[in-house]
Amino acid sequence: HADGKTAVAAVVDRGGNLVAVQREDNVGPHNTLAAQRKAFTALSTKTPTRLLSERARTNPEAVNLNTLDELLLLGGGVPLKVGDQVIGAIGVAGAGGAEV
């Protein structure tokens, strides 16, 4: 990209299984795992990770979420829905910060 930012996107199905990854050249290798964890977090909680992260900062009881290795409380994960049913999730990492 012209701005020099790169990203990776990961998609998980309703069971949390990785079904797709799209990685740009020169994206940091840690971002692939981060994208997967953001997708898994959005799927597991049925909540966009940016919103979940904001809630966790204001709720003292939510601090325990950070102890679960599979979860990542950073923006960039969104559950995928058909109607009211969550069918998977997508996570994006890199690009200098989350917008979702």
Summary of the structure (lengths in Angstrom):
residues: 100
radius of gyration: 13.3
end to end distance: 19.4
largest distance: 42.1
contacts: 300
relative contact order: 0.27
helix: 34%
strand: 29%
